[in-house]
Amino acid sequence: MRPPSAAWRREVLRGALRATEVRQSTAWLIQAKSDMKASLKLAGDRTQPEAYCQVAAKAQQTVEKSIKALQCALYHAGLYGSAVGSAHPVSNVASAIRTAAPNWPKELKENRKKVLTILSDARLKTIKLLDSIVPQYPAHGQLPRRNTEHPSQDTPGLDTWKAPAERGVFTRSEVDRFLRCAQAIQDVTSKIVTALELAYP
């Protein structure tokens, strides 16, 4: 069976076609795009600080799914050693992809450049920060840390809890940083994954 054309894939990613069976990497991309749209809609004009936790959550999901899409495509092409797992944090995967990129075939020179640019040190730091706000139950004896969904504590005590939606738990500048990172990664990984799927049918 011939691989779908680039035009067909663009239509699928735009959501213009009905649900259909696609490669796992394309499915991750479709969901990443949906999460990005939701994040931008929630962000609005940034005048509702109580929604910042929701914006941050969707930005994190956008980055996670975009990196997983890239990981899937690279794994299918034989350029990455492991398939996508179930863990939410992806900073280690992103870092490993960046490390492996210089060894990709010459035909992928342009995509290699895109990966090295999009996964810069600064952006990897933001991805790591996004990983840190994924909700997780604390280890025994630890305080619940800041996340996008569950109450957290900086200090032990009865009246020391904070809800993610409270003013100041997430800041406007932080949310803007998350959105910029998510948008850039989602845009570029979509192009790279499409190129990889066409090069490695």
C-alpha positions, -999 to +999 in steps of 0.1 A: +000+000+000+013+035-009+018+060+019-007+088+020+003+120+001+016+151+020-016+169+010-038+142+025-017+142+057-021+180+059-059+177+056-059+150+084-038+173+106-061+202+099-090+180+110-107+183+076-111+146+071-131+121+090-115+099+116-094+073+099-066+049+108-033+067+107+002+060+120+007+064+157+029+094+151+002+111+132-024+103+159-001+119+185+003+150+162-035+154+158-039+153+196-010+177+202-026+202+178-060+198+196-043+204+230-025+235+216-058+250+203-074+243+238-044+259+255-046+290+234-084+293+239-080+289+276-052+315+277-074+341+259-060+375+268-043+362+300-067+381+323-079+351+342-051+339+365-074+311+379-072+295+344-034+296+342-031+260+357-054+248+329-033+266+302-001+252+317-017+217+317-026+219+280+007+234+271+024+204+288+002+180+270+010+197+237+047+193+243+044+157+256+024+146+226+045+164+200+077+148+214+060+114+215+050+119+178+086+126+169+097+097+189+073+074+171+083+085+137+120+082+146+115+047+161+096+036+129+125+050+108+151+031+129+166+063+142+155+061+178+159+031+201+126+028+219+089+031+213+067+055+232+061+047+268+033+057+291+053+082+312+042+118+309+076+135+314+094+138+280+125+160+287+148+129+287+134+117+254+137+152+239+173+154+251+181+119+237+166+128+203+187+160+202+218+139+210+210+114+183+202+139+156+238+146+144+240+108+135+210+108+112+215+101+075+226+129+052+191+130+035+177+143+068+201+172+071+173+198+071+153+179+097+184+174+118+189+212+118+152+217+128+156+193+157+188+209+170+171+243+168+138+234+184+154+214+211+178+241+223+192+241+258+167+268+268+137+249+253+149+217+270+148+236+303+112+247+297+103+211+288+118+199+321+098+226+339+067+214+322+075+178+332+078+190+368+042+203+369+026+170+358+004+158+386+020+130+407+013+117+441+042+125+465+066+098+477+060+087+513+071+115+536+073+142+509+050+171+504+027+173+474+045+196+449+031+223+427+012+208+397-016+217+374-045+197+390-040+188+427-035+209+458+001+213+469+021+224+499+055+242+503+055+237+541+037+211+562+007+221+582-031+221+583-035+255+566-007+255+541-023+241+511-025+258+477-049+250+448-034+252+413-061+277+403-051+302+431-035+335+420+003+333+420+006+295+418+012+300+380+023+334+367+014+351+335+051+352+324+054+315+331+023+306+312+035+327+282+068+308+283+049+275+283+027+286+254+057+298+233+075+265+239+044+244+231+036+263+199+071+261+186+075+224+194+041+215+180+047+234+147+082+221+141+076+184+151+046+183+128+068+192+099+096+168+109+072+139+115+055+145+081+089+144+064+100+113+083+068+094+074+072+103+038+109+093+038+103+061+057+069+047+045 
